[in-house]
């Protein structure tokens, strides 16, 4: 079963590639204190749809390049005040 992750787009500068940061809460094994752990994943975005600040879902696929093993599944939410594309 392929992994499916949710995170925030932190970079969309590269062509057809986005960088997604995922955050999870972890409990320390000895001190029982919770803290956050973040990790960044590069994902393939074929149509360059995602923008910085979007909350997206990515899914694991076969390796596309050295660092890319995920692809964009869907855009869950856009930030407030994000410019909508106007099709004329």
N, CA, C and O atoms as CSV, one atom per row, in Angstrom:
chain,resi,resn,atom,element,x,y,z
A,1,UNK,N,N,0.845,-1.179,0.000
A,1,UNK,CA,C,0.000,0.000,0.000
A,1,UNK,C,C,0.888,1.239,0.000
A,1,UNK,O,O,1.811,1.356,0.805
A,2,UNK,N,N,0.599,2.150,-0.903
A,2,UNK,CA,C,1.393,3.363,-1.016
A,2,UNK,C,C,1.059,4.332,0.107
A,2,UNK,O,O,-0.095,4.452,0.517
A,3,UNK,N,N,2.077,5.017,0.595
A,3,UNK,CA,C,1.854,6.008,1.649
A,3,UNK,C,C,1.157,7.234,1.076
A,3,UNK,O,O,1.431,7.652,-0.048
A,4,UNK,N,N,0.257,7.799,1.861
A,4,UNK,CA,C,-0.430,9.021,1.486
A,4,UNK,C,C,-0.209,10.016,2.612
A,4,UNK,O,O,-0.561,9.746,3.761
A,5,UNK,N,N,0.375,11.174,2.288
A,5,UNK,CA,C,0.732,12.168,3.285
A,5,UNK,C,C,0.037,13.495,2.984
A,5,UNK,O,O,-0.303,13.789,1.838
A,6,UNK,N,N,-0.162,14.278,4.023
A,6,UNK,CA,C,-0.748,15.609,3.879
A,6,UNK,C,C,0.228,16.620,4.449
A,6,UNK,O,O,0.815,16.402,5.509
A,7,UNK,N,N,0.400,17.737,3.734
A,7,UNK,CA,C,1.317,18.752,4.207
A,7,UNK,C,C,1.102,20.078,3.509
A,7,UNK,O,O,0.155,20.249,2.742
A,8,UNK,N,N,1.993,21.010,3.785
A,8,UNK,CA,C,1.911,22.358,3.242
A,8,UNK,C,C,3.031,22.569,2.226
A,8,UNK,O,O,4.172,22.166,2.453
A,9,UNK,N,N,2.693,23.203,1.105
A,9,UNK,CA,C,3.691,23.493,0.073
A,9,UNK,C,C,4.563,24.649,0.560
A,9,UNK,O,O,4.054,25.726,0.871
A,10,UNK,N,N,5.874,24.425,0.626
A,10,UNK,CA,C,6.804,25.457,1.069
A,10,UNK,C,C,7.636,26.007,-0.079
A,10,UNK,O,O,8.280,27.044,0.077
A,11,UNK,N,N,7.640,25.330,-1.244
A,11,UNK,CA,C,8.369,25.825,-2.403
A,11,UNK,C,C,7.734,25.276,-3.674
A,11,UNK,O,O,7.377,24.100,-3.754
A,12,UNK,N,N,7.602,26.164,-4.677
A,12,UNK,CA,C,7.112,25.726,-5.989
A,12,UNK,C,C,7.966,26.323,-7.106
A,12,UNK,O,O,7.502,26.471,-8.237
A,13,UNK,N,N,9.208,26.662,-6.789
A,13,UNK,CA,C,10.094,27.326,-7.733
A,13,UNK,C,C,10.503,26.397,-8.877
A,13,UNK,O,O,10.563,26.828,-10.029
A,14,UNK,N,N,10.782,25.141,-8.577
A,14,UNK,CA,C,11.233,24.200,-9.595
A,14,UNK,C,C,10.098,23.842,-10.545
A,14,UNK,O,O,8.931,23.837,-10.152
A,15,UNK,N,N,10.442,23.544,-11.793
A,15,UNK,CA,C,9.443,23.175,-12.786
A,15,UNK,C,C,8.931,21.766,-12.508
A,15,UNK,O,O,9.718,20.825,-12.408
A,16,UNK,N,N,7.614,21.621,-12.384
A,16,UNK,CA,C,6.926,20.343,-12.158
A,16,UNK,C,C,7.325,19.665,-10.848
A,16,UNK,O,O,7.170,18.453,-10.703
A,17,UNK,N,N,7.838,20.447,-9.893
A,17,UNK,CA,C,8.225,19.899,-8.596
A,17,UNK,C,C,7.776,20.852,-7.500
A,17,UNK,O,O,7.929,22.068,-7.616
A,18,UNK,N,N,7.221,20.285,-6.435
A,18,UNK,CA,C,6.883,21.070,-5.255
A,18,UNK,C,C,7.576,20.446,-4.050
A,18,UNK,O,O,7.872,19.251,-4.045
A,19,UNK,N,N,7.832,21.255,-3.036
A,19,UNK,CA,C,8.395,20.766,-1.784
A,19,UNK,C,C,7.290,20.878,-0.742
A,19,UNK,O,O,6.754,21.960,-0.503
A,20,UNK,N,N,6.955,19.739,-0.121
A,20,UNK,CA,C,5.860,19.665,0.836
A,20,UNK,C,C,6.428,19.354,2.212
A,20,UNK,O,O,7.199,18.409,2.375
A,21,UNK,N,N,6.037,20.163,3.209
A,21,UNK,CA,C,6.479,19.928,4.581
A,21,UNK,C,C,5.347,19.281,5.364
A,21,UNK,O,O,4.239,19.813,5.427
A,22,UNK,N,N,5.635,18.123,5.962
A,22,UNK,CA,C,4.663,17.438,6.806
A,22,UNK,C,C,5.096,17.599,8.254
A,22,UNK,O,O,6.290,17.629,8.554
A,23,UNK,N,N,4.126,17.702,9.145
A,23,UNK,CA,C,4.405,17.895,10.571
A,23,UNK,C,C,3.664,16.820,11.350
A,23,UNK,O,O,2.498,16.539,11.076
A,24,UNK,N,N,4.350,16.213,12.332
A,24,UNK,CA,C,3.697,15.219,13.179
A,24,UNK,C,C,4.111,15.427,14.623
A,24,UNK,O,O,5.178,15.974,14.900
A,25,UNK,N,N,3.263,14.989,15.541
A,25,UNK,CA,C,3.527,15.116,16.975
A,25,UNK,C,C,4.099,13.792,17.480
A,25,UNK,O,O,3.570,12.721,17.183
A,26,UNK,N,N,5.187,13.881,18.248
A,26,UNK,CA,C,5.863,12.703,18.773
A,26,UNK,C,C,5.996,12.857,20.283
A,26,UNK,O,O,6.257,13.948,20.790
A,27,UNK,N,N,5.815,11.755,20.988
A,27,UNK,CA,C,6.008,11.750,22.433
A,27,UNK,C,C,7.393,11.194,22.745
A,27,UNK,O,O,7.770,10.136,22.242
A,28,UNK,N,N,8.148,11.910,23.575
A,28,UNK,CA,C,9.480,11.463,23.960
A,28,UNK,C,C,9.338,10.187,24.795
A,28,UNK,O,O,8.509,10.142,25.704
A,29,UNK,N,N,10.135,9.143,24.502
A,29,UNK,CA,C,9.963,7.864,25.192
A,29,UNK,C,C,10.251,7.899,26.697
A,29,UNK,O,O,9.638,7.150,27.458
A,30,UNK,N,N,11.162,8.747,27.127
A,30,UNK,CA,C,11.512,8.795,28.547
A,30,UNK,C,C,10.750,9.883,29.297
A,30,UNK,O,O,10.206,9.634,30.373
A,31,UNK,N,N,10.711,11.081,28.734
A,31,UNK,CA,C,10.153,12.224,29.447
A,31,UNK,C,C,8.663,12.451,29.189
A,31,UNK,O,O,8.046,13.293,29.842
A,32,UNK,N,N,8.084,11.715,28.252
A,32,UNK,CA,C,6.651,11.816,27.940
A,32,UNK,C,C,6.216,13.218,27.527
A,32,UNK,O,O,5.047,13.574,27.673
A,33,UNK,N,N,7.134,14.001,27.022
A,33,UNK,CA,C,6.824,15.342,26.546
A,33,UNK,C,C,6.580,15.271,25.042
A,33,UNK,O,O,7.322,14.606,24.319
A,34,UNK,N,N,5.535,15.962,24.570
A,34,UNK,CA,C,5.251,15.951,23.142
A,34,UNK,C,C,5.971,17.100,22.445
A,34,UNK,O,O,6.083,18.200,22.987
A,35,UNK,N,N,6.455,16.828,21.241
A,35,UNK,CA,C,7.108,17.846,20.438
A,35,UNK,C,C,6.793,17.580,18.977
A,35,UNK,O,O,6.350,16.485,18.628
A,36,UNK,N,N,7.017,18.574,18.113
A,36,UNK,CA,C,6.692,18.423,16.696
A,36,UNK,C,C,7.941,18.076,15.906
A,36,UNK,O,O,9.038,18.555,16.191
A,37,UNK,N,N,7.745,17.234,14.911
A,37,UNK,CA,C,8.808,16.832,14.005
A,37,UNK,C,C,8.328,17.126,12.592
A,37,UNK,O,O,7.241,16.699,12.202
A,38,UNK,N,N,9.125,17.844,11.831
A,38,UNK,CA,C,8.772,18.171,10.459
A,38,UNK,C,C,9.721,17.500,9.486
A,38,UNK,O,O,10.897,17.293,9.785
A,39,UNK,N,N,9.195,17.162,8.313
A,39,UNK,CA,C,10.017,16.568,7.273
A,39,UNK,C,C,9.561,17.101,5.931
A,39,UNK,O,O,8.367,17.308,5.714
A,40,UNK,N,N,10.503,17.324,5.030
A,40,UNK,CA,C,10.170,17.843,3.704
A,40,UNK,C,C,10.284,16.730,2.666
A,40,UNK,O,O,11.211,15.920,2.701
A,41,UNK,N,N,9.332,16.707,1.749
A,41,UNK,CA,C,9.313,15.756,0.642
A,41,UNK,C,C,9.202,16.521,-0.662
A,41,UNK,O,O,8.474,17.510,-0.746
A,42,UNK,N,N,9.921,16.066,-1.682
A,42,UNK,CA,C,9.746,16.621,-3.018
A,42,UNK,C,C,8.719,15.773,-3.743
A,42,UNK,O,O,8.779,14.543,-3.710
A,43,UNK,N,N,7.770,16.438,-4.401
A,43,UNK,CA,C,6.696,15.734,-5.082
A,43,UNK,C,C,6.557,16.244,-6.510
A,43,UNK,O,O,6.836,17.408,-6.796
A,44,UNK,N,N,6.125,15.362,-7.396
A,44,UNK,CA,C,5.930,15.699,-8.808
A,44,UNK,C,C,4.575,16.369,-8.984
A,44,UNK,O,O,3.550,15.843,-8.550
A,45,UNK,N,N,4.580,17.535,-9.626
A,45,UNK,CA,C,3.361,18.300,-9.902
A,45,UNK,C,C,3.320,18.554,-11.402
A,45,UNK,O,O,3.845,19.561,-11.876
A,46,UNK,N,N,2.700,17.648,-12.152
A,46,UNK,CA,C,2.739,17.666,-13.617
A,46,UNK,C,C,2.244,18.976,-14.219
A,46,UNK,O,O,2.842,19.469,-15.175
A,47,UNK,N,N,1.176,19.549,-13.690
A,47,UNK,CA,C,0.567,20.744,-14.286
A,47,UNK,C,C,0.934,22.036,-13.568
A,47,UNK,O,O,0.363,23.085,-13.864
A,48,UNK,N,N,1.866,21.981,-12.640
A,48,UNK,CA,C,2.266,23.146,-11.849
A,48,UNK,C,C,1.063,23.833,-11.206
A,48,UNK,O,O,0.941,25.057,-11.260
A,49,UNK,N,N,0.180,23.048,-10.599
A,49,UNK,CA,C,-1.055,23.563,-10.007
A,49,UNK,C,C,-0.844,24.136,-8.611
A,49,UNK,O,O,-1.423,25.171,-8.279
A,50,UNK,N,N,-0.040,23.494,-7.804
A,50,UNK,CA,C,0.109,23.879,-6.400
A,50,UNK,C,C,0.949,25.141,-6.263
A,50,UNK,O,O,1.879,25.378,-7.034
A,51,UNK,N,N,0.595,25.949,-5.256
A,51,UNK,CA,C,1.317,27.178,-4.973
A,51,UNK,C,C,1.749,27.168,-3.511
A,51,UNK,O,O,1.266,26.359,-2.720
A,52,UNK,N,N,2.652,28.063,-3.161
A,52,UNK,CA,C,3.147,28.144,-1.784
A,52,UNK,C,C,1.985,28.430,-0.844
A,52,UNK,O,O,1.171,29.318,-1.100
A,53,UNK,N,N,1.913,27.676,0.238
A,53,UNK,CA,C,0.866,27.865,1.237
A,53,UNK,C,C,-0.299,26.909,1.097
A,53,UNK,O,O,-1.100,26.787,2.024
A,54,UNK,N,N,-0.423,26.224,-0.034
A,54,UNK,CA,C,-1.521,25.274,-0.230
A,54,UNK,C,C,-1.341,24.061,0.668
A,54,UNK,O,O,-0.217,23.620,0.909
A,55,UNK,N,N,-2.442,23.525,1.160
A,55,UNK,CA,C,-2.414,22.257,1.875
A,55,UNK,C,C,-2.753,21.190,0.852
A,55,UNK,O,O,-3.813,21.229,0.227
A,56,UNK,N,N,-1.840,20.228,0.681
A,56,UNK,CA,C,-1.979,19.241,-0.383
A,56,UNK,C,C,-1.844,17.819,0.161
A,56,UNK,O,O,-1.349,17.589,1.264
A,57,UNK,N,N,-2.300,16.889,-0.653
A,57,UNK,CA,C,-2.152,15.469,-0.366
A,57,UNK,C,C,-1.208,14.892,-1.413
A,57,UNK,O,O,-1.393,15.112,-2.610
A,58,UNK,N,N,-0.191,14.151,-0.962
A,58,UNK,CA,C,0.751,13.523,-1.894
A,58,UNK,C,C,0.733,12.016,-1.673
A,58,UNK,O,O,0.459,11.539,-0.571
A,59,UNK,N,N,1.030,11.277,-2.732
A,59,UNK,CA,C,1.002,9.822,-2.660
A,59,UNK,C,C,2.324,9.268,-3.183
A,59,UNK,O,O,2.903,9.813,-4.123
A,60,UNK,N,N,2.794,8.191,-2.576
A,60,UNK,CA,C,4.069,7.581,-2.944
A,60,UNK,C,C,3.937,6.826,-4.261
A,60,UNK,O,O,2.966,6.101,-4.478
A,61,UNK,N,N,4.923,7.004,-5.137
A,61,UNK,CA,C,4.973,6.310,-6.428
A,61,UNK,C,C,6.386,5.795,-6.637
A,61,UNK,O,O,7.253,5.975,-5.783
A,62,UNK,N,N,6.615,5.157,-7.770
A,62,UNK,CA,C,7.969,4.705,-8.082
A,62,UNK,C,C,8.882,5.917,-8.186
A,62,UNK,O,O,8.400,7.010,-8.483
A,63,UNK,N,N,10.177,5.767,-7.955
A,63,UNK,CA,C,11.079,6.922,-8.002
A,63,UNK,C,C,11.053,7.613,-9.371
A,63,UNK,O,O,11.213,6.975,-10.411
A,64,UNK,N,N,10.848,8.921,-9.340
A,64,UNK,CA,C,10.810,9.726,-10.558
A,64,UNK,C,C,12.188,10.309,-10.829
A,64,UNK,O,O,12.597,10.435,-11.984
A,65,UNK,N,N,12.903,10.661,-9.773
A,65,UNK,CA,C,14.267,11.153,-9.885
A,65,UNK,C,C,15.001,10.789,-8.597
A,65,UNK,O,O,14.494,10.010,-7.789
A,66,UNK,N,N,16.175,11.341,-8.409
A,66,UNK,CA,C,16.969,11.013,-7.226
A,66,UNK,C,C,16.221,11.326,-5.932
A,66,UNK,O,O,16.276,10.545,-4.982
A,67,UNK,N,N,15.523,12.461,-5.889
A,67,UNK,CA,C,14.869,12.900,-4.659
A,67,UNK,C,C,13.346,12.803,-4.685
A,67,UNK,O,O,12.711,12.967,-3.643
A,68,UNK,N,N,12.746,12.542,-5.839
A,68,UNK,CA,C,11.282,12.546,-5.950
A,68,UNK,C,C,10.722,11.130,-5.996
A,68,UNK,O,O,10.993,10.372,-6.926
A,69,UNK,N,N,9.927,10.780,-4.965
A,69,UNK,CA,C,9.229,9.494,-4.944
A,69,UNK,C,C,7.755,9.689,-4.599
A,69,UNK,O,O,7.066,8.732,-4.247
A,70,UNK,N,N,7.277,10.917,-4.699
A,70,UNK,CA,C,5.878,11.232,-4.431
A,70,UNK,C,C,5.321,12.034,-5.596
A,70,UNK,O,O,6.069,12.672,-6.337
A,71,UNK,N,N,3.992,11.996,-5.752
A,71,UNK,CA,C,3.344,12.860,-6.732
A,71,UNK,C,C,2.152,13.529,-6.070
A,71,UNK,O,O,1.603,13.024,-5.091
A,72,UNK,N,N,1.763,14.665,-6.615
A,72,UNK,CA,C,0.633,15.418,-6.094
A,72,UNK,C,C,-0.645,14.643,-6.345
A,72,UNK,O,O,-0.947,14.273,-7.479
A,73,UNK,N,N,-1.399,14.397,-5.274
A,73,UNK,CA,C,-2.672,13.685,-5.393
A,73,UNK,C,C,-3.812,14.675,-5.540
A,73,UNK,O,O,-4.602,14.584,-6.480
A,74,UNK,N,N,-3.901,15.630,-4.605
A,74,UNK,CA,C,-4.955,16.646,-4.692
A,74,UNK,C,C,-4.582,17.857,-3.850
A,74,UNK,O,O,-3.779,17.773,-2.921
A,75,UNK,N,N,-5.190,18.989,-4.205
A,75,UNK,CA,C,-5.043,20.206,-3.420
A,75,UNK,C,C,-6.243,20.271,-2.495
A,75,UNK,O,O,-7.381,20.369,-2.955
A,76,UNK,N,N,-5.998,20.217,-1.200
A,76,UNK,CA,C,-7.077,20.169,-0.215
A,76,UNK,C,C,-7.612,21.561,0.079
A,76,UNK,O,O,-8.825,21.765,0.129
A,77,UNK,N,N,-6.709,22.524,0.273
A,77,UNK,CA,C,-7.145,23.868,0.669
A,77,UNK,C,C,-6.154,24.902,0.187
A,77,UNK,O,O,-4.942,24.691,0.237
A,78,UNK,N,N,-6.678,26.026,-0.281
A,78,UNK,CA,C,-5.843,27.164,-0.652
A,78,UNK,C,C,-5.891,28.191,0.475
A,78,UNK,O,O,-6.904,28.294,1.168
A,79,UNK,N,N,-4.812,28.954,0.671
A,79,UNK,CA,C,-4.831,29.952,1.743
A,79,UNK,C,C,-5.784,31.102,1.419
A,79,UNK,O,O,-6.118,31.332,0.257
A,80,UNK,N,N,-6.217,31.818,2.452
A,80,UNK,CA,C,-7.099,32.968,2.271
A,80,UNK,C,C,-6.396,34.032,1.439
A,80,UNK,O,O,-5.215,34.308,1.645
A,81,UNK,N,N,-7.122,34.630,0.500
A,81,UNK,CA,C,-6.582,35.695,-0.321
A,81,UNK,C,C,-5.718,35.229,-1.467
A,81,UNK,O,O,-5.045,36.041,-2.102
A,82,UNK,N,N,-5.720,33.921,-1.751
A,82,UNK,CA,C,-4.937,33.400,-2.860
A,82,UNK,C,C,-5.584,33.831,-4.174
A,82,UNK,O,O,-6.806,33.783,-4.313
A,83,UNK,N,N,-4.787,34.241,-5.113
A,83,UNK,CA,C,-5.297,34.711,-6.416
A,83,UNK,C,C,-5.819,33.522,-7.215
A,83,UNK,O,O,-5.125,32.521,-7.390
A,84,UNK,N,N,-7.049,33.649,-7.693
A,84,UNK,CA,C,-7.631,32.616,-8.548
A,84,UNK,C,C,-7.239,32.901,-9.994
A,84,UNK,O,O,-7.170,34.061,-10.401
A,85,UNK,N,N,-6.985,31.861,-10.763
A,85,UNK,CA,C,-6.640,32.038,-12.165
A,85,UNK,C,C,-7.893,32.384,-12.949
A,85,UNK,O,O,-8.936,31.749,-12.792
A,86,UNK,N,N,-7.777,33.403,-13.799
A,86,UNK,CA,C,-8.897,33.820,-14.622
A,86,UNK,C,C,-8.681,33.282,-16.015
A,86,UNK,O,O,-7.660,33.565,-16.642
A,87,UNK,N,N,-9.651,32.491,-16.517
A,87,UNK,CA,C,-9.566,31.918,-17.851
A,87,UNK,C,C,-10.406,32.776,-18.788
A,87,UNK,O,O,-11.608,32.943,-18.580
A,88,UNK,N,N,-9.766,33.318,-19.819
A,88,UNK,CA,C,-10.523,34.182,-20.737
A,88,UNK,C,C,-10.702,33.544,-22.098
A,88,UNK,O,O,-11.316,34.141,-22.983
